[in-house]
Amino acid sequence: MKKILALYTILILNQSIFSIEEGFHVPEPNLEIYERLNEKLLYGEPVEAAYAAEELMFFNSRRAVRSLVKALKGPENFPQSPRNNPLVKFHAARALGILGSSYAAKPLIEEYTFLQVKITELKQEPKKSLAHVSTGDSINSPYFFDKDDYTMPLATGEMLRALGRLEYTVEAENTLKDALKHKNSYIRASAADGLRLMERVENLGPLKEVVGSETDDYAKASLLGAICTMERGATQSFKELTSMLTSDDPGARMKASHYLGEIDLRLAEVPLSQALEIEDDVIVYNQMKKDLKRIMAFKRPAGVEE
């Protein structure tokens, strides 16, 4: 009986492994789901395509990369098509960054380069009341947004972060460094995020060159966070990052808190605790609480709720 079970197991494994392409890590029954998501990505409405991009990302399959690139670029002959939508481009870029295929680098650079020339300085949206704050919040946004708030700057910013996640290339690095001086503050912030994800200390120079002249708090928090991630110490930049916890911009406070949690220096405990005491934005408050617990993890398990 044991031999029969063992043989049956081997046959199932062989069917799952050899009936799929290399790098496609889902079992055979999920191929139908994959094909359905792929069709929604390429031919569905923008919301459906964005959802499909996120789901394909979790398949951890590079087989989806070419389709995601097509979704990123949209129909070339129909620029006014709903398929050329920031919501779709944002999620396609995010998925390409997470999947990590070097094939995505060139189309990401090309699409960013094409779009960024049309992007002007960020126009701040009116502050939403608590009742209208989206549950789809993101630390990678200067304000909290949902599917109706996606703009082309958000999409191009995600392309820059995706480049930082991919295998290093000189072209990607130069694109990110050039974007540090873009006229749109969100693009500048995203470029800093991309360089942080690239994790090359050689980029400390370009980051420090622009941080002193940055006037937007959200972008400055991103620049300081990238610098501190590379320096990993109680530097002047670290002190300046903690000061961003008192910014009037909730996005900047949230970004600063996130980076302090990632850097994980106990020196951030006091400023984070003080900021938490007066934080009035629910989303930012929850982020600060999470980051503070991470820093204090050895005193109390990070997952313990109060």
N, C-alpha and C positions, 0 to 999 in steps of 0.2 A: 504493500500500500504506500509506504514511504517513497519507494522508487517511482511509482506512478505519479504521486504528487510532485516530486522533484522534476520529473520529465515535463509535466504540465506547466510548472512554473517557468522552466527554461523556454518552452514553446511560446508562452505569453511574452516573456522578455524579448525573445528574438523578434517577434512580430512588432513589438513597440519600437525596438531599436533600429531594425533594418528596413522598416517600411517608411522611415522618415529621413529627411536630409540631416547631414551632420550639423550639429548646433541647434537642432530643433528638439527641445527637451520635454515636450509634452507627450503623454501616452496617446496611442492611436485613436481612442474614442474622442479626443479633444480636437482632432483635425477638422471635424465638421464645424466646431465652434470657431476655430481659427479662420476658416474660409468665410464664415458668416461675418466675422468682425472685419476681415480684410475688405469685403464687399461694402460694408457700411463706411469704412474709412475712405474709400475711393468714390463712392456713389451716393452716400447718405446725405442727409441734411447736416449743416454745420455742427449742431449739438450731437447728433448721432456719430459723426466722424470724430469729434473730440473724445467722446466716450470710448469709441473703438480704439483710438490711439492709446489711451490710458490702459485699456484692457490688454492690448497687444504687448505693451511694455511689460506687463506682469507675466506674460508667457515666457519671458527671458529667451526669446528666439530672434536671432538675427535674420531669419527668413523674412521678417516683416520690414526690414530696413528699406528696401527699394520702394515698397508701397508707402512707407512713411515719408520718404523723400518726395514722392509724387504729391502726397497730401500737403507737404510743406510748401512746395512750389505752386500748387494749384494749376488750373487749366491755363496754359500759356496763351492760347488764342482768344480767351474770353476773360480779360482782366476784371470785368464787372460781375463775373460769376459769383454766386454765394459761396462757391468753393474757395475763392480767394478771401478767406475770412480769418481775422486775427485769432479767433478762438481755435480754429483748426490748426493754424500755423504754430500757435503757442504749444498745444498739446503734442503735435508732431515733433517739434523741436525738443521738447522735454523727453519724449520717448526715445528719440535718437541719441540724446545724451546719456540716458540711463543704459540703453542697450550697448553703447560703447563701440560701435563698429567704425573703423577708420574710414570706411567708404562714405560716411556721412559728413566728413569734414569739409570737403570741397563744396557740396551743395549748400551746406549751412553758411559757409563764407559767402558764396555767390548770392544767396537769397538775402542775407543780412546787408551786403553791399548794395544790392539793388534797392532795398526798401529804405535804408537809413538816410539816403539823400533827401527823401521827402518828409522826414520827421523834423519838426521844429522843437523849440523849447517846450517842456512839459507844462500843460495847462492844468493847474490844480483843480480837482473837482470840489464842489461844495461839500463840506463835512457832513457826513450822514448822521442822522440821529440814531440813538441806540436801537430803536425799533427797526431800522433799515440796514443795520450792519449785517453783511452777508455771513452765512456760516461757511462759505467757501473761502475763508481767509488765507492769506499767503504772506510769509515773511519776505517774499520776493516781489512785493508790490508796494508802491508809495501810499497806497490806500487799500482798503479791504474791498474786494471785488467779487462779483459772481459772473455768470455766463453772459450777462448783458453789459458788463463793464469792460470786457476785454478790448484793448485797443492795439494798434500796430506797434507802438512803443513797447508794450508788454510782450508782444510776440517776438520782436527783434531782440529784446533783452534776454528772452529765454534761449534764443539762438546762441547768444554769446556765452551764457552759462553752459549750454550743451558743448560748445567748443572746448571749454575748460575741462570737461569730463572725459573727452576723447584722448586717444594717444597723442603725445606731444608732436606738433609740427611747427616749423618756423612761421609758416603762413598763418596758422591759427593764433600764435602768440603775437605776431605783428598786428593782426586784426584787432585783438583785444587791447593792445597798447594804444593803437590809434583811437579806439573807441573811448578811451579815458578822457579824451579832449572833445568829445562830441558836444554839440550845443544843447542836447536834451539830457537833463540830469538823471533820468531813469536809465538811459543808455550808459552813461558814465558809471552809475552804480552797478549795472549788470556786468560791465567790463571788469570792474573790480572783483565781482563775484567769480567771474570766469578765471581771472588770474589766481585767485585764492584756490580754486579747485585744481588749477594746473600745478600748484605747489612747487614753483621754481623760485628760489630765493633771488635769482638774477633779476626778478621783476620788482624787487623792493625799491630800486631806484626810480623807475617810472611811476610807481604808486606814490612815493614820497614827494616826487616832483610836483604832483597835482593836488595833493591833499590840503596843502596850506592855503591854496587859492579857492578851494571848493566852498561855495556859499549855500548849497542846498544840504539840509541836515540829513536827509535820507541817503544821499550820495556820499556824504562825508562819513556816515556810520559804516557804509559798505567799504569805503576806502580804508578806514582805520581798522575795520575787522579783518580785511585781507592782510594788512601790514602786521597786525598783532598775531594772526595765525602763523605767519612765517617767522616772526621774531620769537614767539613763545617765551615771553618774559615780562617782568615788571618794568616796562619801558615807558618813555614819555607818551608814546602812541597808545599804550594800554591805559594810561591815566586819562588821555583825551577821549578814549572810547567809553570809559565809565561815565564821563561827563555828558555823553550823549543820552544817558538814561533820563536826563532832566529836560530834554528837548520838548518843544511844544508840538512837534510832529509825532503822532503815535506810531507811524511807520518806522521812524528813526529809532524810537525807544525800543520797539519790538526787535528791530534788526540788531541794535547794540546788545540787547539782552541775549539774543540767540548766539551771537559771536562769543560773548563772555562765557556762556554755558559750554560752547565747544572748546574754547581755549582752556577752560577748567582750572583756573588759578584761584586759590583761596582768597586772594586779595580782592576778588570781585564780590565776595560775600557781603561785606558791609554796604557798598553802594547799591547792590541789587536789593538788599533788604530794605534800605531806606527808600528806594524808588518804588518798591512794592507797597509800602505803607500809604503812599499818596496816589497810586495809579488808579485812574477812574475809568479806563477803557477795559471792558471785560476781556476782549481778545488779548490785548497786551498784558493784562494782569495774569492771565493763565499761562502765557509764554514765560513771563518773569518767574512765576511760581515754579514752573517746570525746570527752568535753567538754574534757579537757586537750589532746588533739590539735587540737581546733578552735581553742582559744586560741593554740596554738603553730604554727598553720598556715603562717605566713610563714617559720618556721624550718625546718619539715619538712612536706611535703604531708600534709594531714589524712587522706588515704586510705592512707598507707603503713603497713603492718603491721610490727611489730617482729619 
